[in-house]
Amino acid sequence: MKRLKKKVFIRIIGVTVCVLFVFRLCHPEVNPRTSVDERQEEVSLVPEPAVVQERPMKDLPPGSDWVPLLDFSYKHPIYSVPSYHDCFPDLQEVQYPAALRNGVRPVRDRAEAEHRKKDLLFVGLNPYYEMDPAMSRSIPYLVPKASALLQHIGQRFLDSLAVKGIPLHKIIVTSVLRTEEDVARLRRINGNASEQSCHRFGTTFDISYNRYHTVSPPDEPARRAVRNDSLKFILSEVLRDVRAEGRCYVKYEVKQSCFHITVR
């Protein structure tokens, strides 16, 4: 009896092995030797493709590192200002106190200006603007605060041209520091010239609104012409914004064809 039970047990084992062998042949993907962790590791070796979703900026959580794609084909429109006289109304009564507050003691003549380098900065050479070559009744010196303002305006004008798709032009400065000698000479020619000119303190400069310096690389053909009216519109936008920031006073001068600007 015991020998019979032993034979039956061996047969059962043999049948079980055969059944498992046949099942393995029919289902090769089942590998009893591979653990769950190993299977997960194999799956992780094949990364899933990343899905990039564009979301409006307003829906982004604080601190998000999502960066939107920049479309440089879009050109900003030109708006200008509603009225030059209304947007730039700062008369002598407003600009003169600011010049007294921020400026230096009036300079007697040009020789003295050369010895006032502690108070005045030479502004005759700058990549963001041009000095009028015909300027003869003032010299290119400003106090540091006014010098920074002039460069800031020139830089913002170039930036504005770039985002609007307009060929680059520099602003032209037509008047800067006037010595006492320059003021006296100017008053002999122009009776309307003020003896208490803000230009005497190194805080004030004039920017032409009907003349600009075209920026053309020497190894490239000449840039296409841009109407002065278009450039004037853009310059007025820049000056309006800078004035609104409280950095300067601006007067629209019709006879002199310039913006008269004093640092605040």
C-alpha positions as protocol buffer text, in pm:
chain_id: "A"
residue {
  index: 1
  type: MET
  ca { x: 0 y: 0 z: 0 }
}
residue {
  index: 2
  type: LYS
  ca { x: 278 y: 238 z: 92 }
}
residue {
  index: 3
  type: ARG
  ca { x: 460 y: 157 z: -232 }
}
residue {
  index: 4
  type: LEU
  ca { x: 142 y: 232 z: -427 }
}
residue {
  index: 5
  type: LYS
  ca { x: 99 y: 571 z: -263 }
}
residue {
  index: 6
  type: LYS
  ca { x: 459 y: 656 z: -343 }
}
residue {
  index: 7
  type: LYS
  ca { x: 408 y: 578 z: -710 }
}
residue {
  index: 8
  type: VAL
  ca { x: 89 y: 788 z: -721 }
}
residue {
  index: 9
  type: PHE
  ca { x: 271 y: 1084 z: -561 }
}
residue {
  index: 10
  type: ILE
  ca { x: 555 y: 1062 z: -814 }
}
residue {
  index: 11
  type: ARG
  ca { x: 304 y: 1053 z: -1098 }
}
residue {
  index: 12
  type: ILE
  ca { x: 124 y: 1361 z: -964 }
}
residue {
  index: 13
  type: ILE
  ca { x: 452 y: 1549 z: -942 }
}
residue {
  index: 14
  type: GLY
  ca { x: 542 y: 1446 z: -1294 }
}
residue {
  index: 15
  type: VAL
  ca { x: 204 y: 1555 z: -1433 }
}
residue {
  index: 16
  type: THR
  ca { x: 234 y: 1893 z: -1255 }
}
residue {
  index: 17
  type: VAL
  ca { x: 579 y: 1956 z: -1402 }
}
residue {
  index: 18
  type: CYS
  ca { x: 453 y: 1870 z: -1749 }
}
residue {
  index: 19
  type: VAL
  ca { x: 157 y: 2102 z: -1715 }
}
residue {
  index: 20
  type: LEU
  ca { x: 382 y: 2389 z: -1601 }
}
residue {
  index: 21
  type: PHE
  ca { x: 622 y: 2324 z: -1884 }
}
residue {
  index: 22
  type: VAL
  ca { x: 342 y: 2337 z: -2142 }
}
residue {
  index: 23
  type: PHE
  ca { x: 206 y: 2655 z: -1981 }
}
residue {
  index: 24
  type: ARG
  ca { x: 550 y: 2817 z: -2000 }
}
residue {
  index: 25
  type: LEU
  ca { x: 574 y: 2734 z: -2370 }
}
residue {
  index: 26
  type: CYS
  ca { x: 233 y: 2888 z: -2436 }
}
residue {
  index: 27
  type: HIS
  ca { x: 302 y: 3199 z: -2225 }
}
residue {
  index: 28
  type: PRO
  ca { x: 674 y: 3300 z: -2253 }
}
residue {
  index: 29
  type: GLU
  ca { x: 612 y: 3652 z: -2111 }
}
residue {
  index: 30
  type: VAL
  ca { x: 564 y: 3499 z: -1766 }
}
residue {
  index: 31
  type: ASN
  ca { x: 905 y: 3473 z: -1600 }
}
residue {
  index: 32
  type: PRO
  ca { x: 889 y: 3350 z: -1244 }
}
residue {
  index: 33
  type: ARG
  ca { x: 1254 y: 3448 z: -1188 }
}
residue {
  index: 34
  type: THR
  ca { x: 1191 y: 3819 z: -1251 }
}
residue {
  index: 35
  type: SER
  ca { x: 1082 y: 4005 z: -942 }
}
residue {
  index: 36
  type: VAL
  ca { x: 837 y: 4295 z: -938 }
}
residue {
  index: 37
  type: ASP
  ca { x: 1115 y: 4545 z: -867 }
}
residue {
  index: 38
  type: GLU
  ca { x: 1320 y: 4418 z: -1161 }
}
residue {
  index: 39
  type: ARG
  ca { x: 1022 y: 4448 z: -1395 }
}
residue {
  index: 40
  type: GLN
  ca { x: 965 y: 4807 z: -1276 }
}
residue {
  index: 41
  type: GLU
  ca { x: 1332 y: 4888 z: -1334 }
}
residue {
  index: 42
  type: GLU
  ca { x: 1312 y: 4754 z: -1690 }
}
residue {
  index: 43
  type: VAL
  ca { x: 1007 y: 4967 z: -1760 }
}
residue {
  index: 44
  type: SER
  ca { x: 1174 y: 5279 z: -1619 }
}
residue {
  index: 45
  type: LEU
  ca { x: 1459 y: 5247 z: -1868 }
}
residue {
  index: 46
  type: VAL
  ca { x: 1223 y: 5357 z: -2146 }
}
residue {
  index: 47
  type: PRO
  ca { x: 1106 y: 5710 z: -2061 }
}
residue {
  index: 48
  type: GLU
  ca { x: 769 y: 5827 z: -2176 }
}
residue {
  index: 49
  type: PRO
  ca { x: 768 y: 6120 z: -2420 }
}
residue {
  index: 50
  type: ALA
  ca { x: 728 y: 6455 z: -2245 }
}
residue {
  index: 51
  type: VAL
  ca { x: 409 y: 6642 z: -2313 }
}
residue {
  index: 52
  type: VAL
  ca { x: 458 y: 7020 z: -2336 }
}
residue {
  index: 53
  type: GLN
  ca { x: 148 y: 7223 z: -2266 }
}
residue {
  index: 54
  type: GLU
  ca { x: 128 y: 7596 z: -2314 }
}
residue {
  index: 55
  type: ARG
  ca { x: -67 y: 7771 z: -2042 }
}
residue {
  index: 56
  type: PRO
  ca { x: -173 y: 8132 z: -2004 }
}
residue {
  index: 57
  type: MET
  ca { x: 52 y: 8331 z: -1772 }
}
residue {
  index: 58
  type: LYS
  ca { x: -244 y: 8415 z: -1549 }
}
residue {
  index: 59
  type: ASP
  ca { x: -300 y: 8044 z: -1474 }
}
residue {
  index: 60
  type: LEU
  ca { x: 57 y: 7980 z: -1361 }
}
residue {
  index: 61
  type: PRO
  ca { x: 116 y: 7921 z: -988 }
}
residue {
  index: 62
  type: PRO
  ca { x: 361 y: 8150 z: -804 }
}
residue {
  index: 63
  type: GLY
  ca { x: 722 y: 8043 z: -852 }
}
residue {
  index: 64
  type: SER
  ca { x: 652 y: 7843 z: -1168 }
}
residue {
  index: 65
  type: ASP
  ca { x: 952 y: 7785 z: -1393 }
}
residue {
  index: 66
  type: TRP
  ca { x: 742 y: 7755 z: -1708 }
}
residue {
  index: 67
  type: VAL
  ca { x: 886 y: 7966 z: -1987 }
}
residue {
  index: 68
  type: PRO
  ca { x: 657 y: 8072 z: -2274 }
}
residue {
  index: 69
  type: LEU
  ca { x: 778 y: 8065 z: -2631 }
}
residue {
  index: 70
  type: LEU
  ca { x: 871 y: 8415 z: -2753 }
}
residue {
  index: 71
  type: ASP
  ca { x: 730 y: 8529 z: -3082 }
}
residue {
  index: 72
  type: PHE
  ca { x: 972 y: 8784 z: -3227 }
}
residue {
  index: 73
  type: SER
  ca { x: 765 y: 8822 z: -3543 }
}
residue {
  index: 74
  type: TYR
  ca { x: 519 y: 9045 z: -3358 }
}
residue {
  index: 75
  type: LYS
  ca { x: 590 y: 9414 z: -3405 }
}
residue {
  index: 76
  type: HIS
  ca { x: 465 y: 9667 z: -3151 }
}
residue {
  index: 77
  type: PRO
  ca { x: 247 y: 9938 z: -3305 }
}
residue {
  index: 78
  type: ILE
  ca { x: 327 y: 10310 z: -3303 }
}
residue {
  index: 79
  type: TYR
  ca { x: 81 y: 10519 z: -3104 }
}
residue {
  index: 80
  type: SER
  ca { x: 251 y: 10856 z: -3043 }
}
residue {
  index: 81
  type: VAL
  ca { x: 83 y: 11082 z: -2785 }
}
residue {
  index: 82
  type: PRO
  ca { x: -257 y: 11255 z: -2798 }
}
residue {
  index: 83
  type: SER
  ca { x: -108 y: 11606 z: -2788 }
}
residue {
  index: 84
  type: TYR
  ca { x: 251 y: 11729 z: -2766 }
}
residue {
  index: 85
  type: HIS
  ca { x: 150 y: 12045 z: -2584 }
}
residue {
  index: 86
  type: ASP
  ca { x: -66 y: 11863 z: -2329 }
}
residue {
  index: 87
  type: CYS
  ca { x: 180 y: 11579 z: -2264 }
}
residue {
  index: 88
  type: PHE
  ca { x: 488 y: 11804 z: -2241 }
}
residue {
  index: 89
  type: PRO
  ca { x: 370 y: 12127 z: -2073 }
}
residue {
  index: 90
  type: ASP
  ca { x: 659 y: 12189 z: -1830 }
}
residue {
  index: 91
  type: LEU
  ca { x: 741 y: 12559 z: -1853 }
}
residue {
  index: 92
  type: GLN
  ca { x: 1036 y: 12755 z: -1716 }
}
residue {
  index: 93
  type: GLU
  ca { x: 851 y: 12804 z: -1386 }
}
residue {
  index: 94
  type: VAL
  ca { x: 867 y: 12426 z: -1329 }
}
residue {
  index: 95
  type: GLN
  ca { x: 1205 y: 12344 z: -1479 }
}
residue {
  index: 96
  type: TYR
  ca { x: 1407 y: 12628 z: -1330 }
}
residue {
  index: 97
  type: PRO
  ca { x: 1363 y: 12523 z: -961 }
}
residue {
  index: 98
  type: ALA
  ca { x: 1465 y: 12168 z: -1054 }
}
residue {
  index: 99
  type: ALA
  ca { x: 1774 y: 12302 z: -1230 }
}
residue {
  index: 100
  type: LEU
  ca { x: 1869 y: 12506 z: -924 }
}
residue {
  index: 101
  type: ARG
  ca { x: 1818 y: 12208 z: -698 }
}
residue {
  index: 102
  type: ASN
  ca { x: 2011 y: 11950 z: -904 }
}
residue {
  index: 103
  type: GLY
  ca { x: 2261 y: 12165 z: -1092 }
}
residue {
  index: 104
  type: VAL
  ca { x: 2598 y: 12325 z: -1041 }
}
residue {
  index: 105
  type: ARG
  ca { x: 2702 y: 12686 z: -1004 }
}
residue {
  index: 106
  type: PRO
  ca { x: 2684 y: 12851 z: -1350 }
}
residue {
  index: 107
  type: VAL
  ca { x: 3005 y: 12824 z: -1549 }
}
residue {
  index: 108
  type: ARG
  ca { x: 3164 y: 13149 z: -1661 }
}
residue {
  index: 109
  type: ASP
  ca { x: 3320 y: 13027 z: -1987 }
}
residue {
  index: 110
  type: ARG
  ca { x: 3449 y: 12714 z: -2156 }
}
residue {
  index: 111
  type: ALA
  ca { x: 3789 y: 12733 z: -1997 }
}
residue {
  index: 112
  type: GLU
  ca { x: 3626 y: 12713 z: -1655 }
}
residue {
  index: 113
  type: ALA
  ca { x: 3416 y: 12415 z: -1767 }
}
residue {
  index: 114
  type: GLU
  ca { x: 3736 y: 12221 z: -1835 }
}
residue {
  index: 115
  type: HIS
  ca { x: 3831 y: 12261 z: -1467 }
}
residue {
  index: 116
  type: ARG
  ca { x: 3490 y: 12156 z: -1330 }
}
residue {
  index: 117
  type: LYS
  ca { x: 3530 y: 11786 z: -1396 }
}
residue {
  index: 118
  type: LYS
  ca { x: 3436 y: 11698 z: -1039 }
}
residue {
  index: 119
  type: ASP
  ca { x: 3091 y: 11844 z: -1096 }
}
residue {
  index: 120
  type: LEU
  ca { x: 3038 y: 11790 z: -1468 }
}
residue {
  index: 121
  type: LEU
  ca { x: 3068 y: 11492 z: -1703 }
}
residue {
  index: 122
  type: PHE
  ca { x: 3168 y: 11508 z: -2068 }
}
residue {
  index: 123
  type: VAL
  ca { x: 2876 y: 11371 z: -2275 }
}
residue {
  index: 124
  type: GLY
  ca { x: 3006 y: 11439 z: -2624 }
}
residue {
  index: 125
  type: LEU
  ca { x: 3063 y: 11071 z: -2712 }
}
residue {
  index: 126
  type: ASN
  ca { x: 2803 y: 10805 z: -2641 }
}
residue {
  index: 127
  type: PRO
  ca { x: 2675 y: 10503 z: -2838 }
}
residue {
  index: 128
  type: TYR
  ca { x: 2309 y: 10585 z: -2763 }
}
residue {
  index: 129
  type: TYR
  ca { x: 2286 y: 10936 z: -2907 }
}
residue {
  index: 130
  type: GLU
  ca { x: 2462 y: 11191 z: -3129 }
}
residue {
  index: 131
  type: MET
  ca { x: 2563 y: 11549 z: -3065 }
}
residue {
  index: 132
  type: ASP
  ca { x: 2457 y: 11801 z: -3326 }
}
residue {
  index: 133
  type: PRO
  ca { x: 2774 y: 11884 z: -3524 }
}
residue {
  index: 134
  type: ALA
  ca { x: 2641 y: 12237 z: -3573 }
}
residue {
  index: 135
  type: MET
  ca { x: 2607 y: 12297 z: -3199 }
}
residue {
  index: 136
  type: SER
  ca { x: 2804 y: 12615 z: -3127 }
}
residue {
  index: 137
  type: ARG
  ca { x: 2627 y: 12787 z: -2836 }
}
residue {
  index: 138
  type: SER
  ca { x: 2666 y: 12514 z: -2575 }
}
residue {
  index: 139
  type: ILE
  ca { x: 2922 y: 12256 z: -2471 }
}
residue {
  index: 140
  type: PRO
  ca { x: 2868 y: 11880 z: -2406 }
}
residue {
  index: 141
  type: TYR
  ca { x: 2880 y: 11874 z: -2026 }
}
residue {
  index: 142
  type: LEU
  ca { x: 2610 y: 11766 z: -1779 }
}
residue {
  index: 143
  type: VAL
  ca { x: 2583 y: 11683 z: -1413 }
}
residue {
  index: 144
  type: PRO
  ca { x: 2598 y: 11304 z: -1353 }
}
residue {
  index: 145
  type: LYS
  ca { x: 2223 y: 11275 z: -1292 }
}
residue {
  index: 146
  type: ALA
  ca { x: 2137 y: 11451 z: -1618 }
}
residue {
  index: 147
  type: SER
  ca { x: 2402 y: 11252 z: -1806 }
}
residue {
  index: 148
  type: ALA
  ca { x: 2243 y: 10927 z: -1689 }
}
residue {
  index: 149
  type: LEU
  ca { x: 1900 y: 11055 z: -1794 }
}
residue {
  index: 150
  type: LEU
  ca { x: 2017 y: 11146 z: -2145 }
}
residue {
  index: 151
  type: GLN
  ca { x: 2175 y: 10804 z: -2197 }
}
residue {
  index: 152
  type: HIS
  ca { x: 1863 y: 10636 z: -2060 }
}
residue {
  index: 153
  type: ILE
  ca { x: 1642 y: 10821 z: -2309 }
}
residue {
  index: 154
  type: GLY
  ca { x: 1873 y: 10736 z: -2599 }
}
residue {
  index: 155
  type: GLN
  ca { x: 1882 y: 10370 z: -2503 }
}
residue {
  index: 156
  type: ARG
  ca { x: 1506 y: 10343 z: -2461 }
}
residue {
  index: 157
  type: PHE
  ca { x: 1452 y: 10509 z: -2797 }
}
residue {
  index: 158
  type: LEU
  ca { x: 1671 y: 10247 z: -2969 }
}
residue {
  index: 159
  type: ASP
  ca { x: 1496 y: 9967 z: -2779 }
}
residue {
  index: 160
  type: SER
  ca { x: 1158 y: 10102 z: -2885 }
}
residue {
  index: 161
  type: LEU
  ca { x: 1264 y: 10115 z: -3250 }
}
residue {
  index: 162
  type: ALA
  ca { x: 1381 y: 9754 z: -3229 }
}
residue {
  index: 163
  type: VAL
  ca { x: 1055 y: 9614 z: -3087 }
}
residue {
  index: 164
  type: LYS
  ca { x: 855 y: 9811 z: -3345 }
}
residue {
  index: 165
  type: GLY
  ca { x: 1063 y: 9678 z: -3634 }
}
residue {
  index: 166
  type: ILE
  ca { x: 1194 y: 10024 z: -3732 }
}
residue {
  index: 167
  type: PRO
  ca { x: 1552 y: 10067 z: -3864 }
}
residue {
  index: 168
  type: LEU
  ca { x: 1773 y: 10206 z: -3590 }
}
residue {
  index: 169
  type: HIS
  ca { x: 1824 y: 10581 z: -3557 }
}
residue {
  index: 170
  type: LYS
  ca { x: 1988 y: 10781 z: -3281 }
}
residue {
  index: 171
  type: ILE
  ca { x: 1846 y: 11094 z: -3127 }
}
residue {
  index: 172
  type: ILE
  ca { x: 2037 y: 11419 z: -3188 }
}
residue {
  index: 173
  type: VAL
  ca { x: 2115 y: 11649 z: -2896 }
}
residue {
  index: 174
  type: THR
  ca { x: 2108 y: 12013 z: -3007 }
}
residue {
  index: 175
  type: SER
  ca { x: 2190 y: 12198 z: -2683 }
}
residue {
  index: 176
  type: VAL
  ca { x: 2352 y: 12107 z: -2353 }
}
residue {
  index: 177
  type: LEU
  ca { x: 2544 y: 12323 z: -2102 }
}
residue {
  index: 178
  type: ARG
  ca { x: 2555 y: 12694 z: -2175 }
}
residue {
  index: 179
  type: THR
  ca { x: 2817 y: 12909 z: -2009 }
}
residue {
  index: 180
  type: GLU
  ca { x: 2742 y: 13265 z: -1901 }
}
residue {
  index: 181
  type: GLU
  ca { x: 2936 y: 13374 z: -2207 }
}
residue {
  index: 182
  type: ASP
  ca { x: 2716 y: 13155 z: -2432 }
}
residue {
  index: 183
  type: VAL
  ca { x: 2396 y: 13296 z: -2282 }
}
residue {
  index: 184
  type: ALA
  ca { x: 2511 y: 13654 z: -2335 }
}
residue {
  index: 185
  type: ARG
  ca { x: 2607 y: 13582 z: -2695 }
}
residue {
  index: 186
  type: LEU
  ca { x: 2276 y: 13405 z: -2760 }
}
residue {
  index: 187
  type: ARG
  ca { x: 2074 y: 13694 z: -2615 }
}
residue {
  index: 188
  type: ARG
  ca { x: 2243 y: 13934 z: -2858 }
}
residue {
  index: 189
  type: ILE
  ca { x: 2117 y: 13719 z: -3146 }
}
residue {
  index: 190
  type: ASN
  ca { x: 1783 y: 13607 z: -3002 }
}
residue {
  index: 191
  type: GLY
  ca { x: 1605 y: 13859 z: -2785 }
}
residue {
  index: 192
  type: ASN
  ca { x: 1364 y: 13592 z: -2659 }
}
residue {
  index: 193
  type: ALA
  ca { x: 1644 y: 13386 z: -2506 }
}
residue {
  index: 194
  type: SER
  ca { x: 1614 y: 13373 z: -2128 }
}
residue {
  index: 195
  type: GLU
  ca { x: 1892 y: 13514 z: -1916 }
}
residue {
  index: 196
  type: GLN
  ca { x: 1797 y: 13259 z: -1646 }
}
residue {
  index: 197
  type: SER
  ca { x: 1833 y: 12961 z: -1877 }
}
residue {
  index: 198
  type: CYS
  ca { x: 1820 y: 12615 z: -1720 }
}
residue {
  index: 199
  type: HIS
  ca { x: 2106 y: 12516 z: -1949 }
}
residue {
  index: 200
  type: ARG
  ca { x: 2341 y: 12715 z: -1726 }
}
residue {
  index: 201
  type: PHE
  ca { x: 2325 y: 12450 z: -1449 }
}
residue {
  index: 202
  type: GLY
  ca { x: 2420 y: 12136 z: -1643 }
}
residue {
  index: 203
  type: THR
  ca { x: 2081 y: 11978 z: -1579 }
}
residue {
  index: 204
  type: THR
  ca { x: 1912 y: 12050 z: -1910 }
}
residue {
  index: 205
  type: PHE
  ca { x: 1944 y: 11940 z: -2271 }
}
residue {
  index: 206
  type: ASP
  ca { x: 1746 y: 11970 z: -2595 }
}
residue {
  index: 207
  type: ILE
  ca { x: 1664 y: 11679 z: -2826 }
}
residue {
  index: 208
  type: SER
  ca { x: 1562 y: 11747 z: -3185 }
}
residue {
  index: 209
  type: TYR
  ca { x: 1233 y: 11593 z: -3294 }
}
residue {
  index: 210
  type: ASN
  ca { x: 1271 y: 11644 z: -3671 }
}
residue {
  index: 211
  type: ARG
  ca { x: 1630 y: 11522 z: -3724 }
}
residue {
  index: 212
  type: TYR
  ca { x: 1781 y: 11181 z: -3645 }
}
residue {
  index: 213
  type: HIS
  ca { x: 2106 y: 10998 z: -3709 }
}
residue {
  index: 214
  type: THR
  ca { x: 2062 y: 10681 z: -3917 }
}
residue {
  index: 215
  type: VAL
  ca { x: 2258 y: 10381 z: -3788 }
}
residue {
  index: 216
  type: SER
  ca { x: 2411 y: 10197 z: -4088 }
}
residue {
  index: 217
  type: PRO
  ca { x: 2693 y: 9943 z: -4048 }
}
residue {
  index: 218
  type: PRO
  ca { x: 2986 y: 10033 z: -4279 }
}
residue {
  index: 219
  type: ASP
  ca { x: 2986 y: 9690 z: -4448 }
}
residue {
  index: 220
  type: GLU
  ca { x: 2613 y: 9689 z: -4525 }
}
residue {
  index: 221
  type: PRO
  ca { x: 2399 y: 9886 z: -4772 }
}
residue {
  index: 222
  type: ALA
  ca { x: 2229 y: 10203 z: -4653 }
}
residue {
  index: 223
  type: ARG
  ca { x: 1920 y: 10148 z: -4440 }
}
residue {
  index: 224
  type: ARG
  ca { x: 1580 y: 10233 z: -4582 }
}
residue {
  index: 225
  type: ALA
  ca { x: 1458 y: 10584 z: -4511 }
}
residue {
  index: 226
  type: VAL
  ca { x: 1216 y: 10637 z: -4223 }
}
residue {
  index: 227
  type: ARG
  ca { x: 987 y: 10937 z: -4205 }
}
residue {
  index: 228
  type: ASN
  ca { x: 1082 y: 11182 z: -3933 }
}
residue {
  index: 229
  type: ASP
  ca { x: 719 y: 11192 z: -3825 }
}
residue {
  index: 230
  type: SER
  ca { x: 731 y: 10821 z: -3739 }
}
residue {
  index: 231
  type: LEU
  ca { x: 1050 y: 10868 z: -3538 }
}
residue {
  index: 232
  type: LYS
  ca { x: 898 y: 11170 z: -3364 }
}
residue {
  index: 233
  type: PHE
  ca { x: 595 y: 10961 z: -3264 }
}
residue {
  index: 234
  type: ILE
  ca { x: 820 y: 10698 z: -3108 }
}
residue {
  index: 235
  type: LEU
  ca { x: 1040 y: 10954 z: -2932 }
}
residue {
  index: 236
  type: SER
  ca { x: 730 y: 11118 z: -2785 }
}
residue {
  index: 237
  type: GLU
  ca { x: 618 y: 10782 z: -2646 }
}
residue {
  index: 238
  type: VAL
  ca { x: 956 y: 10734 z: -2479 }
}
residue {
  index: 239
  type: LEU
  ca { x: 962 y: 11084 z: -2329 }
}
residue {
  index: 240
  type: ARG
  ca { x: 605 y: 11053 z: -2207 }
}
residue {
  index: 241
  type: ASP
  ca { x: 691 y: 10732 z: -2019 }
}
residue {
  index: 242
  type: VAL
  ca { x: 1015 y: 10872 z: -1873 }
}
residue {
  index: 243
  type: ARG
  ca { x: 836 y: 11188 z: -1761 }
}
residue {
  index: 244
  type: ALA
  ca { x: 554 y: 10979 z: -1607 }
}
residue {
  index: 245
  type: GLU
  ca { x: 818 y: 10793 z: -1406 }
}
residue {
  index: 246
  type: GLY
  ca { x: 910 y: 11124 z: -1242 }
}
residue {
  index: 247
  type: ARG
  ca { x: 1261 y: 11141 z: -1388 }
}
residue {
  index: 248
  type: CYS
  ca { x: 1237 y: 11467 z: -1581 }
}
residue {
  index: 249
  type: TYR
  ca { x: 1040 y: 11770 z: -1695 }
}
residue {
  index: 250
  type: VAL
  ca { x: 972 y: 11809 z: -2069 }
}
residue {
  index: 251
  type: LYS
  ca { x: 865 y: 12111 z: -2272 }
}
residue {
  index: 252
  type: TYR
  ca { x: 761 y: 12083 z: -2636 }
}
residue {
  index: 253
  type: GLU
  ca { x: 938 y: 12366 z: -2820 }
}
residue {
  index: 254
  type: VAL
  ca { x: 782 y: 12459 z: -3154 }
}
residue {
  index: 255
  type: LYS
  ca { x: 1021 y: 12730 z: -3277 }
}
residue {
  index: 256
  type: GLN
  ca { x: 1336 y: 12539 z: -3178 }
}
residue {
  index: 257
  type: SER
  ca { x: 1195 y: 12205 z: -3305 }
}
residue {
  index: 258
  type: CYS
  ca { x: 1309 y: 12022 z: -2993 }
}
residue {
  index: 259
  type: PHE
  ca { x: 1208 y: 11872 z: -2662 }
}
residue {
  index: 260
  type: HIS
  ca { x: 1348 y: 12083 z: -2377 }
}
residue {
  index: 261
  type: ILE
  ca { x: 1430 y: 11844 z: -2091 }
}
residue {
  index: 262
  type: THR
  ca { x: 1547 y: 11903 z: -1733 }
}
residue {
  index: 263
  type: VAL
  ca { x: 1636 y: 11624 z: -1492 }
}
residue {
  index: 264
  type: ARG
  ca { x: 1434 y: 11599 z: -1169 }
}
